[in-house]
Protein backbone atom coordinates (compact mmCIF):
# COMPACT_ATOMS: atom_id res chain seq x y z
CA UNK A 1 0.00 0.00 0.00
CA UNK A 2 1.42 5.26 -0.92
CA UNK A 3 5.81 0.54 -0.28
CA UNK A 4 2.83 -1.55 0.46
CA UNK A 5 3.95 -4.33 2.76
CA UNK A 6 5.85 -7.55 2.77
CA UNK A 7 4.12 -10.87 2.85
CA UNK A 8 2.98 -12.00 6.26
CA UNK A 9 1.71 -15.30 7.60
CA UNK A 10 -1.02 -15.47 10.18
CA UNK A 11 0.16 -13.94 13.43
CA UNK A 12 -0.91 -16.84 15.58
CA UNK A 13 1.07 -19.22 13.39
CA UNK A 14 4.19 -17.07 13.66
CA UNK A 15 3.90 -16.80 17.44
CA UNK A 16 3.62 -20.56 17.74
CA UNK A 17 7.07 -21.03 16.20
CA UNK A 18 10.33 -20.76 18.13
CA UNK A 19 12.28 -17.61 17.38
CA UNK A 20 15.92 -18.56 16.78
CA UNK A 21 17.27 -15.22 15.63
CA UNK A 22 16.05 -11.66 15.81
CA UNK A 23 17.73 -8.46 14.76
CA UNK A 24 16.47 -4.94 15.30
CA UNK A 25 17.69 -1.71 13.82
CA UNK A 26 16.00 1.32 15.32
CA UNK A 27 16.24 4.49 13.27
CA UNK A 28 15.49 7.79 14.99
CA UNK A 29 12.78 6.74 17.42
CA UNK A 30 11.42 3.76 19.34
CA UNK A 31 8.35 3.84 17.09
CA UNK A 32 10.30 3.16 13.91
CA UNK A 33 11.71 -0.34 14.03
CA UNK A 34 12.96 -2.37 11.12
CA UNK A 35 12.65 -5.88 12.36
CA UNK A 36 13.65 -9.17 10.77
CA UNK A 37 12.81 -12.39 12.52
CA UNK A 38 13.90 -15.87 11.52
CA UNK A 39 11.60 -18.64 12.69
CA UNK A 40 12.33 -22.33 12.96
CA UNK A 41 9.65 -24.76 11.91
CA UNK A 42 9.75 -28.40 10.88
CA UNK A 43 13.49 -28.54 10.40
CA UNK A 44 13.97 -25.44 8.26
CA UNK A 45 14.42 -21.75 8.75
CA UNK A 46 11.80 -19.36 7.41
CA UNK A 47 12.66 -15.71 7.09
CA UNK A 48 9.76 -13.35 7.65
CA UNK A 49 9.99 -9.64 7.17
CA UNK A 50 7.29 -8.26 9.43
CA UNK A 51 4.34 -6.38 7.97
CA UNK A 52 5.59 -3.10 9.37
CA UNK A 53 9.07 -3.23 7.83
CA UNK A 54 8.52 0.19 6.30
CA UNK A 55 5.41 1.58 7.94
CA UNK A 56 6.42 5.14 7.16
CA UNK A 57 7.25 8.21 9.14
CA UNK A 58 5.09 8.10 12.23
CA UNK A 59 6.45 11.25 13.77
CA UNK A 60 6.64 9.72 17.22
CA UNK A 61 10.26 10.41 18.11
CA UNK A 62 10.52 11.64 21.68
CA UNK A 63 13.19 13.28 23.78
CA UNK A 64 11.36 12.53 27.03
CA UNK A 65 8.07 11.02 28.08
CA UNK A 66 6.23 14.33 28.32
CA UNK A 67 7.56 16.30 25.37
CA UNK A 68 7.13 14.67 21.95
CA UNK A 69 9.51 16.06 19.36
CA UNK A 70 9.60 15.72 15.58
CA UNK A 71 12.46 13.79 14.04
CA UNK A 72 15.49 15.64 12.75
CA UNK A 73 15.95 15.82 8.99
CA UNK A 74 18.76 13.25 9.09
CA UNK A 75 16.58 10.88 11.10
CA UNK A 76 13.66 11.41 8.74
CA UNK A 77 15.75 10.91 5.61
CA UNK A 78 17.49 7.92 7.16
CA UNK A 79 14.18 6.06 7.41
CA UNK A 80 13.48 6.37 3.70
CA UNK A 81 14.37 3.52 1.36
CA UNK A 82 16.75 4.65 -1.39
CA UNK A 83 16.47 2.94 -4.78
CA UNK A 84 19.93 3.04 -6.40
CA UNK A 85 18.45 2.02 -9.75
CA UNK A 86 16.28 5.12 -10.03
CA UNK A 87 18.01 7.47 -7.60
CA UNK A 88 14.69 8.03 -5.82
CA UNK A 89 13.38 7.43 -2.32
CA UNK A 90 10.35 5.55 -1.05
CA UNK A 91 8.62 6.81 2.10
CA UNK A 92 5.46 5.92 4.01
CA UNK A 93 5.60 2.40 2.68
CA UNK A 94 4.96 3.03 -1.02
CA UNK A 95 5.21 6.75 -1.82
CA UNK A 96 7.82 8.21 -4.13
CA UNK A 97 10.19 11.10 -3.37
CA UNK A 98 12.22 12.09 -6.42
CA UNK A 99 15.31 13.76 -4.97
CA UNK A 100 16.89 15.41 -1.94
CA UNK A 101 15.18 18.74 -2.61
CA UNK A 102 11.77 17.09 -2.57
CA UNK A 103 12.77 15.12 0.51
CA UNK A 104 13.47 18.38 2.31
CA UNK A 105 10.06 19.72 1.25
CA UNK A 106 8.37 16.57 2.50
CA UNK A 107 10.23 16.85 5.78
CA UNK A 108 9.23 20.50 6.24
CA UNK A 109 5.59 19.52 5.68
CA UNK A 110 5.97 16.73 8.22
CA UNK A 111 7.39 19.13 10.84
CA UNK A 112 4.65 21.72 10.24
CA UNK A 113 1.99 19.04 10.58
CA UNK A 114 3.62 17.55 13.66
CA UNK A 115 3.77 20.91 15.42
CA UNK A 116 0.16 21.69 14.51
CA UNK A 117 -1.02 18.36 15.89
CA UNK A 118 0.88 18.82 19.14
CA UNK A 119 -0.62 22.26 19.51
CA UNK A 120 -4.15 20.92 19.10
CA UNK A 121 -5.25 19.77 22.52
CA UNK A 122 -6.34 16.10 22.45
CA UNK A 123 -6.44 16.35 18.66
CA UNK A 124 -5.82 12.67 18.06
CA UNK A 125 -8.99 11.68 19.84
CA UNK A 126 -11.45 14.30 18.70
CA UNK A 127 -10.93 15.25 15.07
CA UNK A 128 -13.34 13.56 12.68
CA UNK A 129 -12.01 13.22 9.14
CA UNK A 130 -12.49 10.82 6.25
CA UNK A 131 -11.16 9.37 2.99
CA UNK A 132 -8.52 11.88 2.03
CA UNK A 133 -7.00 13.30 -1.12
CA UNK A 134 -3.39 14.45 -1.30
CA UNK A 135 -2.91 18.20 -1.61
CA UNK A 136 -0.15 20.22 -3.26
CA UNK A 137 0.08 23.88 -2.26
CA UNK A 138 -3.43 23.60 -0.84
CA UNK A 139 -5.00 22.22 -4.03
CA UNK A 140 -6.36 18.70 -4.53
CA UNK A 141 -3.82 16.44 -6.21
CA UNK A 142 -6.06 14.83 -8.80
CA UNK A 143 -6.47 14.41 -12.53
CA UNK A 144 -8.40 17.08 -14.41
CA UNK A 145 -11.45 15.95 -16.38
CA UNK A 146 -9.51 15.36 -19.60
CA UNK A 147 -6.71 13.53 -17.84
CA UNK A 148 -9.07 11.38 -15.80
CA UNK A 149 -10.91 10.31 -18.94
CA UNK A 150 -7.78 8.71 -20.37
CA UNK A 151 -5.28 7.34 -17.85
CA UNK A 152 -3.27 5.15 -20.20
CA UNK A 153 -0.74 2.59 -19.10
CA UNK A 154 1.39 -0.30 -20.34
CA UNK A 155 2.80 -3.41 -18.67
CA UNK A 156 6.43 -4.33 -19.21
CA UNK A 157 5.99 -7.95 -20.28
CA UNK A 158 9.75 -8.52 -20.32
CA UNK A 159 10.16 -7.61 -16.67
CA UNK A 160 7.19 -9.72 -15.52
CA UNK A 161 8.15 -12.83 -17.45
CA UNK A 162 5.98 -15.74 -16.33
CA UNK A 163 3.93 -13.36 -14.15
CA UNK A 164 2.83 -11.29 -17.15
CA UNK A 165 -0.50 -13.03 -17.74
CA UNK A 166 -1.46 -12.77 -14.07
CA UNK A 167 -0.41 -9.12 -13.99
CA UNK A 168 -2.61 -8.29 -17.01
CA UNK A 169 -5.60 -9.96 -15.38
CA UNK A 170 -5.00 -8.36 -11.97
CA UNK A 171 -4.58 -4.86 -13.44
CA UNK A 172 -7.74 -5.30 -15.50
CA UNK A 173 -9.73 -6.31 -12.45
CA UNK A 174 -8.35 -3.67 -10.10
CA UNK A 175 -8.76 -0.79 -12.57
CA UNK A 176 -12.33 -1.83 -13.42
CA UNK A 177 -13.26 -1.90 -9.75
CA UNK A 178 -12.09 1.70 -9.32
CA UNK A 179 -13.79 2.79 -12.56
CA UNK A 180 -17.16 1.69 -11.28
CA UNK A 181 -17.10 4.33 -8.54
CA UNK A 182 -15.66 7.49 -10.10
CA UNK A 183 -15.44 9.33 -13.41
CA UNK A 184 -12.05 8.18 -14.67
CA UNK A 185 -10.82 5.55 -17.09
CA UNK A 186 -7.70 3.38 -16.98
CA UNK A 187 -6.79 2.31 -20.51
CA UNK A 188 -4.09 -0.24 -21.23
CA UNK A 189 -2.31 0.35 -24.56
CA UNK A 190 -1.47 -3.21 -25.52
CA UNK A 191 0.90 -2.21 -28.30
CA UNK A 192 3.08 -0.42 -25.73
CA UNK A 193 3.65 -3.55 -23.65
CA UNK A 194 7.10 -5.06 -23.92
CA UNK A 195 10.64 -3.95 -23.13
CA UNK A 196 9.80 -0.41 -24.26
CA UNK A 197 7.26 0.01 -21.47
CA UNK A 198 9.42 2.15 -19.19
CA UNK A 199 9.17 5.51 -17.46
CA UNK A 200 10.60 7.14 -20.58
CA UNK A 201 7.66 6.00 -22.73
CA UNK A 202 5.58 9.12 -23.35
CA UNK A 203 2.87 7.23 -25.24
CA UNK A 204 1.31 6.28 -21.92
CA UNK A 205 0.54 8.13 -18.70
CA UNK A 206 2.30 5.50 -16.60
CA UNK A 207 4.03 2.16 -16.89
CA UNK A 208 3.92 -0.98 -14.77
CA UNK A 209 7.17 -2.85 -14.14
CA UNK A 210 8.27 -5.80 -12.02
CA UNK A 211 11.25 -5.37 -9.71
CA UNK A 212 12.94 -7.85 -7.40
CA UNK A 213 14.47 -7.73 -3.96
CA UNK A 214 12.78 -4.52 -2.84
CA UNK A 215 11.59 -4.01 0.77
CA UNK A 216 8.05 -3.42 -0.47
CA UNK A 217 5.33 -5.21 -2.36
CA UNK A 218 4.61 -2.23 -4.58
CA UNK A 219 5.09 1.51 -4.86
CA UNK A 220 3.07 4.08 -6.76
CA UNK A 221 2.79 7.82 -7.47
CA UNK A 222 0.36 10.75 -7.33
CA UNK A 223 -1.27 12.60 -10.25
CA UNK A 224 1.14 15.52 -9.69
CA UNK A 225 4.16 13.29 -10.31
CA UNK A 226 6.31 13.82 -13.40
CA UNK A 227 6.28 11.25 -16.18
CA UNK A 228 9.62 9.83 -15.02
CA UNK A 229 8.06 9.29 -11.58
CA UNK A 230 4.83 7.75 -12.88
CA UNK A 231 5.91 4.13 -12.66
CA UNK A 232 3.98 1.49 -10.76
CA UNK A 233 6.60 -0.92 -9.46
CA UNK A 234 5.55 -4.39 -8.36
CA UNK A 235 8.04 -6.52 -6.44
CA UNK A 236 8.17 -10.18 -7.42
CA UNK A 237 7.27 -11.10 -3.83
CA UNK A 238 3.74 -9.85 -4.57
CA UNK A 239 3.19 -13.03 -6.57
CA UNK A 240 4.10 -15.29 -3.65
CA UNK A 241 1.80 -16.54 -0.92
CA UNK A 242 0.69 -13.51 1.13
CA UNK A 243 -1.92 -15.24 3.22
CA UNK A 244 -5.24 -13.40 2.98
CA UNK A 245 -3.74 -10.71 0.74
CA UNK A 246 -3.58 -10.92 -3.06
CA UNK A 247 -1.95 -9.08 -5.93
CA UNK A 248 -5.38 -7.64 -6.80
CA UNK A 249 -5.71 -6.19 -3.31
CA UNK A 250 -2.22 -4.71 -3.55
CA UNK A 251 -3.12 -3.09 -6.87
CA UNK A 252 -6.40 -1.71 -5.54
CA UNK A 253 -4.39 0.13 -2.89
CA UNK A 254 -1.68 1.37 -5.25
CA UNK A 255 -4.17 2.54 -7.87
CA UNK A 256 -5.81 4.60 -5.15
CA UNK A 257 -2.55 6.55 -4.89
CA UNK A 258 -2.44 7.08 -8.66
CA UNK A 259 -5.85 8.76 -8.35
CA UNK A 260 -4.61 11.03 -5.56
CA UNK A 261 -5.75 9.23 -2.42
CA UNK A 262 -3.53 9.27 0.66
CA UNK A 263 -3.04 6.66 3.35
CA UNK A 264 -6.09 6.58 5.57
CA UNK A 265 -3.97 5.94 8.65
CA UNK A 266 -2.29 9.36 8.52
CA UNK A 267 -5.49 10.74 10.08
CA UNK A 268 -5.58 11.49 13.78
CA UNK A 269 -8.19 8.81 14.46
CA UNK A 270 -5.70 6.05 13.61
CA UNK A 271 -3.50 7.20 16.49
CA UNK A 272 -0.32 5.97 14.78
CA UNK A 273 1.65 5.98 11.51
CA UNK A 274 1.28 9.74 11.12
CA UNK A 275 2.77 11.10 7.87
CA UNK A 276 1.71 14.74 7.47
CA UNK A 277 -1.42 16.87 7.20
CA UNK A 278 -1.19 17.82 3.53
CA UNK A 279 -4.52 16.30 2.56
CA UNK A 280 -8.23 17.10 2.51
CA UNK A 281 -10.94 14.94 4.05
CA UNK A 282 -13.65 13.56 1.76
CA UNK A 283 -15.61 11.23 4.06
CA UNK A 284 -15.63 10.03 7.65
CA UNK A 285 -12.61 8.09 8.89
CA UNK A 286 -12.62 4.47 7.73
CA UNK A 287 -10.35 1.96 9.45
CA UNK A 288 -11.45 -0.62 6.86
CA UNK A 289 -10.41 1.52 3.88
CA UNK A 290 -8.40 0.03 1.03
CA UNK A 291 -5.98 2.89 1.72
CA UNK A 292 -5.45 1.95 5.40
CA UNK A 293 -2.47 -0.21 6.40
CA UNK A 294 -3.78 -3.06 8.59
CA UNK A 295 -0.74 -2.75 10.89
CA UNK A 296 -1.53 0.90 11.60
CA UNK A 297 -4.58 0.20 13.79
CA UNK A 298 -6.56 -0.74 10.71
CA UNK A 299 -9.72 -2.78 10.94
CA UNK A 300 -9.08 -4.61 7.69
CA UNK A 301 -8.26 -8.22 8.55
CA UNK A 302 -8.90 -9.65 5.09
CA UNK A 303 -7.89 -8.75 1.55
CA UNK A 304 -7.71 -5.06 0.61
CA UNK A 305 -11.07 -4.13 -0.86
CA UNK A 306 -12.93 -0.93 -1.60
CA UNK A 307 -15.34 -0.03 1.18
CA UNK A 308 -18.54 1.99 0.90
CA UNK A 309 -16.70 5.05 2.20
CA UNK A 310 -13.91 4.52 -0.35
CA UNK A 311 -16.56 4.44 -3.07
CA UNK A 312 -18.31 7.54 -1.75
CA UNK A 313 -15.01 9.45 -1.50
CA UNK A 314 -13.97 8.55 -5.04
CA UNK A 315 -17.34 9.71 -6.37
CA UNK A 316 -16.93 13.02 -4.53
CA UNK A 317 -13.47 13.66 -5.93
CA UNK A 318 -14.34 12.46 -9.44
CA UNK A 319 -18.10 13.10 -9.72
CA UNK A 320 -20.20 11.80 -12.55
CA UNK A 321 -20.57 8.12 -11.67
CA UNK A 322 -22.99 6.90 -9.04
CA UNK A 323 -20.97 4.74 -6.62
CA UNK A 324 -22.18 1.16 -6.49
CA UNK A 325 -22.28 0.59 -2.76
CA UNK A 326 -22.07 -2.97 -1.56
CA UNK A 327 -22.35 -3.54 2.17
CA UNK A 328 -21.34 -7.16 1.71
CA UNK A 329 -18.06 -5.81 0.28
CA UNK A 330 -18.05 -8.17 -2.70
CA UNK A 331 -16.15 -7.01 -5.76
CA UNK A 332 -17.59 -6.89 -9.27
CA UNK A 333 -15.96 -6.25 -12.62
CA UNK A 334 -18.11 -5.68 -15.69
CA UNK A 335 -20.98 -7.36 -13.90
CA UNK A 336 -18.99 -10.46 -13.04
CA UNK A 337 -18.10 -11.19 -9.42
CA UNK A 338 -14.46 -11.54 -8.51
CA UNK A 339 -14.74 -13.90 -5.63
CA UNK A 340 -12.49 -13.03 -2.72
CA UNK A 341 -9.52 -12.03 -4.87
ZIMOLIN-V200680 format. One record per run of one state. SS is the DSSP state (H for helix, E for strand, - for the rest). FROM is the first residue (numbers start at 0). TO is the last residue. If there is no record, write none. Layout:
ss=(SS & SS)
from=(FROM & FROM)
to=(TO & TO)
This chain:
ss=(- & H & - & E & - & E & - & E & - & E & - & E & - & H & - & E & - & E & - & E & - & H & - & H & - & E & - & E & - & H & - & E & - & H & - & E & - & H & - & E & - & E & - & H & - & E & H & - & E & - & E & - & H & - & E & - & H & - & H & - & E & - & H & - & E & - & E & -)
from=(0 & 10 & 15 & 17 & 26 & 32 & 41 & 43 & 49 & 61 & 64 & 66 & 68 & 72 & 78 & 80 & 83 & 87 & 91 & 94 & 97 & 99 & 119 & 122 & 126 & 131 & 136 & 138 & 140 & 144 & 149 & 150 & 155 & 156 & 179 & 185 & 188 & 189 & 192 & 205 & 211 & 217 & 219 & 226 & 229 & 230 & 235 & 239 & 241 & 242 & 244 & 245 & 246 & 258 & 260 & 261 & 263 & 266 & 267 & 270 & 278 & 281 & 307 & 317 & 330 & 333 & 335 & 338)
to=(9 & 14 & 16 & 25 & 31 & 40 & 42 & 48 & 60 & 63 & 65 & 67 & 71 & 77 & 79 & 82 & 86 & 90 & 93 & 96 & 98 & 118 & 121 & 125 & 130 & 135 & 137 & 139 & 143 & 148 & 149 & 154 & 155 & 178 & 184 & 187 & 188 & 191 & 204 & 210 & 216 & 218 & 225 & 228 & 229 & 234 & 238 & 240 & 241 & 243 & 244 & 245 & 257 & 259 & 260 & 262 & 265 & 266 & 269 & 277 & 280 & 306 & 316 & 329 & 332 & 334 & 337 & 340)
